[in-house]
Amino acid sequence: MKKVLKIYTKTGDDGTTGLQGNLRLAKSHPRIIAYGTIDEANASLGIVLANKLDLDITQILTNIQNELFLVGADLSNPNLSQSENRITLSMITRLEKAIDNFENELSPLTNFILPSGDIAASQVHFTRTIVRRAETCLVFLKEQEKINENCIKYLNRLSDLMFVLGRVINKRKGKNETIWKAQKDKL
């Protein structure tokens, strides 16, 4: 018989949350903020996936959602001697290969671009900003305690991939990129 996960446990009513190994931390702890931001990025990808996307993009984003869940699991286990549920270098390499493959569809950038175009592309860019914030949270956490540093590398590559995917979605949907133009005192 499957174990049913209860939605509420009341154990967090005191402002703490549980980690693997029966550890409890304040919900304001940098570790909790970090994996909460990972969860936010994952939810944002769920919004992206609600759009009609090409199969290759849907597949990679769904895989990334699963890996972001793994990033959260990795962060919820401060015992780095346990190798289960950890972000690995091979996951980072897969992101790099995806970036390279998708970039082959694009012309090289010669200007900064603004997040815009198709709604899905704009949502991917929004997810990119959440991933960048999550990376910042992990760097802050790393300054205080040991973490699996592959998580930081993973998020760094993921934000790059989100940028490229935003461009690819716009290209495939026939949307022009909006070039950033420096404007001084135009308000």
C-alpha positions as CSV (number, residue, x, y, z in Angstrom):
1,M,0.0,0.0,0.0
2,K,1.3,3.4,-1.0
3,K,2.1,5.9,1.8
4,V,-0.2,8.9,1.6
5,L,1.5,12.2,2.0
6,K,-0.4,14.5,4.3
7,I,-0.7,18.1,3.1
8,Y,-0.6,19.6,6.5
9,T,1.5,18.3,9.4
10,K,1.4,21.3,11.8
11,T,5.1,20.8,12.6
12,G,5.9,24.1,10.8
13,D,3.6,26.1,12.9
14,D,6.5,27.2,15.1
15,G,8.3,28.8,12.1
16,T,10.6,25.9,11.4
17,T,10.7,23.3,8.7
18,G,12.3,19.8,8.5
19,L,15.3,18.7,6.5
20,Q,16.5,15.2,5.8
21,G,18.0,13.6,8.8
22,N,15.3,15.0,11.2
23,L,17.0,18.4,11.3
24,R,14.8,21.5,11.7
25,L,15.7,25.0,10.6
26,A,13.9,28.3,10.8
27,K,11.9,29.0,7.6
28,S,14.0,32.2,7.3
29,H,17.3,30.2,7.1
30,P,19.2,30.8,3.8
31,R,19.0,27.1,3.0
32,I,15.2,27.2,3.1
33,I,15.0,30.5,1.2
34,A,17.3,28.9,-1.5
35,Y,15.2,25.9,-2.0
36,G,12.0,27.9,-1.8
37,T,13.3,30.0,-4.7
38,I,14.1,26.7,-6.6
39,D,10.5,25.7,-6.0
40,E,9.4,29.1,-7.4
41,A,11.5,28.6,-10.6
42,N,9.9,25.2,-11.0
43,A,6.4,26.6,-10.6
44,S,7.3,29.2,-13.2
45,L,8.3,26.5,-15.6
46,G,4.9,24.9,-15.1
47,I,3.4,28.2,-16.4
48,V,5.7,28.1,-19.4
49,L,4.7,24.4,-20.1
50,A,1.0,25.5,-20.1
51,N,1.7,27.0,-23.5
52,K,1.8,25.2,-26.8
53,L,5.5,24.5,-27.3
54,D,7.5,22.4,-29.7
55,L,8.1,18.8,-28.4
56,D,11.8,19.3,-28.0
57,I,11.3,22.3,-25.7
58,T,8.5,20.6,-23.8
59,Q,10.7,17.6,-23.2
60,I,13.7,19.5,-21.9
61,L,11.6,21.8,-19.7
62,T,9.8,18.8,-18.2
63,N,13.2,17.2,-17.5
64,I,14.5,20.4,-15.9
65,Q,11.4,20.5,-13.7
66,N,12.4,17.1,-12.4
67,E,16.0,18.2,-11.9
68,L,14.9,21.3,-10.1
69,F,13.1,19.1,-7.7
70,L,16.4,17.3,-7.3
71,V,18.2,20.6,-6.6
72,G,15.6,21.1,-3.8
73,A,16.2,17.6,-2.5
74,D,20.0,18.2,-2.6
75,L,19.6,21.3,-0.6
76,S,17.3,19.7,1.9
77,N,20.0,17.2,2.8
78,P,23.0,19.0,4.3
79,N,24.8,15.7,4.8
80,L,27.2,15.9,1.8
81,S,28.6,12.4,2.5
82,Q,25.3,11.0,1.3
83,S,25.5,10.8,-2.5
84,E,21.8,10.1,-3.2
85,N,19.7,12.8,-4.8
86,R,22.6,15.1,-5.7
87,I,23.1,17.3,-8.8
88,T,25.9,15.9,-10.8
89,L,28.3,17.2,-13.4
90,S,26.6,15.1,-16.1
91,M,23.4,17.1,-15.5
92,I,25.4,20.3,-16.1
93,T,26.9,18.8,-19.2
94,R,23.4,18.0,-20.6
95,L,22.4,21.6,-20.1
96,E,25.5,22.8,-21.9
97,K,24.8,20.4,-24.8
98,A,21.2,21.7,-25.0
99,I,22.5,25.3,-25.1
100,D,24.8,24.5,-27.9
101,N,22.1,22.6,-29.9
102,F,19.5,25.4,-29.5
103,E,22.1,28.1,-30.2
104,N,22.7,26.5,-33.6
105,E,19.2,27.8,-34.6
106,L,20.0,31.4,-33.7
107,S,22.0,34.2,-35.3
108,P,24.7,35.5,-33.0
109,L,23.8,38.3,-30.7
110,T,25.2,41.7,-31.6
111,N,23.0,43.7,-29.2
112,F,21.4,43.3,-25.8
113,I,17.8,42.2,-26.2
114,L,14.8,42.9,-24.0
115,P,12.7,40.0,-22.7
116,S,9.7,40.2,-25.0
117,G,7.9,38.6,-27.9
118,D,5.8,35.6,-27.6
119,I,4.1,35.0,-24.2
120,A,6.0,31.7,-23.7
121,A,9.3,33.4,-24.6
122,S,8.6,36.1,-22.1
123,Q,7.7,33.6,-19.4
124,V,10.9,31.7,-20.1
125,H,12.8,35.0,-19.5
126,F,10.9,35.5,-16.3
127,T,11.9,32.0,-15.2
128,R,15.5,32.9,-16.0
129,T,15.3,35.8,-13.6
130,I,14.0,33.5,-10.8
131,V,16.8,31.0,-11.6
132,R,19.4,33.8,-11.3
133,R,17.9,34.8,-7.9
134,A,18.0,31.2,-6.8
135,E,21.7,31.0,-7.8
136,T,22.4,34.1,-5.7
137,C,20.6,32.5,-2.8
138,L,22.9,29.4,-3.2
139,V,26.0,31.5,-3.3
140,F,24.9,33.3,-0.1
141,L,24.3,29.9,1.5
142,K,27.7,28.6,0.3
143,E,29.3,31.5,2.1
144,Q,27.9,30.2,5.4
145,E,28.0,26.4,5.1
146,K,29.0,23.6,2.7
147,I,26.7,22.7,-0.1
148,N,27.0,20.7,-3.3
149,E,28.6,23.3,-5.5
150,N,27.2,21.5,-8.6
151,C,23.9,23.1,-7.7
152,I,25.3,26.6,-8.3
153,K,26.9,25.5,-11.6
154,Y,23.6,23.8,-12.6
155,L,21.6,27.0,-12.0
156,N,24.2,29.1,-13.8
157,R,23.9,27.0,-16.9
158,L,20.1,26.8,-16.5
159,S,19.8,30.6,-16.6
160,D,21.8,30.6,-19.8
161,L,19.6,27.9,-21.3
162,M,16.5,29.9,-20.4
163,F,17.9,32.9,-22.2
164,V,18.6,30.8,-25.3
165,L,15.2,29.1,-25.1
166,G,13.5,32.5,-25.0
167,R,15.2,33.4,-28.2
168,V,14.5,30.1,-29.8
169,I,10.8,30.3,-29.0
170,N,10.6,33.8,-30.5
171,K,12.3,32.7,-33.6
172,R,10.2,29.6,-34.1
173,K,7.0,31.6,-33.5
174,G,8.1,34.4,-35.9
175,K,8.5,37.1,-33.3
176,N,11.3,39.7,-33.6
177,E,13.7,40.3,-30.8
178,T,13.4,43.7,-29.2
179,I,16.8,45.4,-29.2
180,W,17.7,47.3,-26.1
181,K,18.4,51.0,-26.9
182,A,20.0,53.3,-24.4
183,Q,17.7,56.2,-23.7
184,K,18.6,59.1,-21.6
185,D,16.1,61.2,-19.9
186,K,13.2,60.2,-22.2
187,L,10.6,59.8,-19.5
